[in-house]
Amino acid sequence: MSAARTPTIKSRLPNVGTTIFTVMSALATECRAVNLGQGFPDFDCDPKLVDAVTQAMREGLNQYPPMAGVPALREATAAKIEALYGHRYDPGSEITITAGATQAILTAILCCVHPGDEVIVLEPCYDSYAPNIELAGGTVVRVPLTPRTFRPDFDAIAAAMSPRTRAIIVNSPHNPSATVWTRAEMLKLAALLVPTEVLLISDEVYEHMVYDGVQHVSASSIPELAARSFVVSSFGKTFHVTGWKVGTVAAPAALTAEFRKVHQFNVFTVNTPMQHGLARYLADPAPYLNLPEFYERKRDLFLEGLAQTRLKPLRTAGTYFQCVDYSAVSSLPEAEFCQWLTREVGVAAIPLSAFYEGGFEQGIARLCFAKKDETLREALSRLARL
Ligand SMILES: Cc1ncc(COP(=O)(O)O)c(C=O)c1O
């Protein structure tokens, strides 16, 4: 018998390597930097939510739930969407509970994208989109958002559309730029898509983080878009429990039926006690209705401190990210600047170029303010030295 040997495999994702997020987090730990690179809270969730999940476990709700999700959570999600955005999804046939938004987006893509289909993404964009499209055998068509303002360029989107375009992925409120699409922009998108067979994957994981009275415009609130959309959200973001990985997809019955075919043989079901706990917790809308106020205060605390530095903040209309223009401080490329900032100043940030294929330099870094006030203050006192 020959020596034990692991057969080689041809990579399905040959271009995926170590991401800048992993690199920056490792560097932050090594340098004992305040990590404002990580896109998640360093504070705990509401103890009532933990109690609700614990109670569900104690009640013995620990076995497989229905494939599409616990009915009470689907019903609560449908009611929430209807109350906020005015569109009634049928919890039985149009709402599915997923293992976070990441799985929701992958499953949405896998259920509708065939080899040779094109999917439009608007750069800068969340890092899972392109590999997801590639896994489905699709072609990623990248359209830049307008540099620095990050508004959608509808002429460029229209020019990128072809008879092979199967879907477009839109993310508002937007990671990393912290912009929020206006109703006029969503209506323009609708006008562009209506004459076509193009589906919309609407990544709305930051739907409850919008500031200064700005309203989130969900694809579900525009009937022409709702009819062709997978609307994705994440309880992890909304309730400060990113590690729980529970999300939702709302989509018309015909789209949901195809979605569930893939979901069934991918994750099958999402953990039961979390779903029951979330369903009970959702009975009170205050936690998500108060979220803008909660994060707006943190954003403003952070902005006040940034005003004492040579970093120039861009406007944050939504999400828990704050982009800063560092051109008054350094002419380094973004990735090098962020590494320098982590090593020399002790604050970790993420280069915006990481959200573009092949990079794109604008002298902008992304900082996350979903942190305890004391964490933000410590970071600000370090940044003030710049
Ligand atoms: C734009 C965007 N979409 C999706 C996700 C993933 O959400 P989840 O943790 O629910 O999978 C994130 C998380 O950072 C995100 O920023």
The ligand as a Tripos MOL2 file, in Angstrom:
@<TRIPOS>MOLECULE
LIG
   16    16     1     0     0
SMALL
NO_CHARGES

@<TRIPOS>ATOM
      1 C1        -23.7520   44.0340    4.2960 C.3       1 LIG1
      2 C2        -23.7800   42.7810    5.0880 C.ar      1 LIG1
      3 N1        -24.5120   41.7440    4.6730 N.ar      1 LIG1
      4 C3        -24.5640   40.6030    5.3600 C.ar      1 LIG1
      5 C4        -23.8530   40.4190    6.5230 C.ar      1 LIG1
      6 C5        -23.9070   39.0960    7.2410 C.3       1 LIG1
      7 O1        -24.8840   39.0730    8.2210 O.3       1 LIG1
      8 P1        -25.0370   37.7760    9.1710 P.3       1 LIG1
      9 O2        -24.0750   37.9280   10.2950 O.co2     1 LIG1
     10 O3        -26.4600   37.8100    9.6120 O.co2     1 LIG1
     11 O4        -24.7200   36.5800    8.3390 O.co2     1 LIG1
     12 C6        -23.0500   41.4750    6.9870 C.ar      1 LIG1
     13 C7        -22.2290   41.3020    8.2080 C.2       1 LIG1
     14 O5        -21.2810   42.0020    8.4420 O.2       1 LIG1
     15 C8        -23.0150   42.6780    6.2620 C.ar      1 LIG1
     16 O6        -22.2670   43.7240    6.6680 O.3       1 LIG1
@<TRIPOS>BOND
     1     1     2 1
     2     2     3 ar
     3     2    15 ar
     4     3     4 ar
     5     4     5 ar
     6     5     6 1
     7     5    12 ar
     8     6     7 1
     9     7     8 1
    10     8     9 2
    11     8    10 1
    12     8    11 1
    13    12    13 1
    14    12    15 ar
    15    13    14 2
    16    15    16 1
@<TRIPOS>SUBSTRUCTURE
     1 LIG1         1 GROUP 0 **** ****
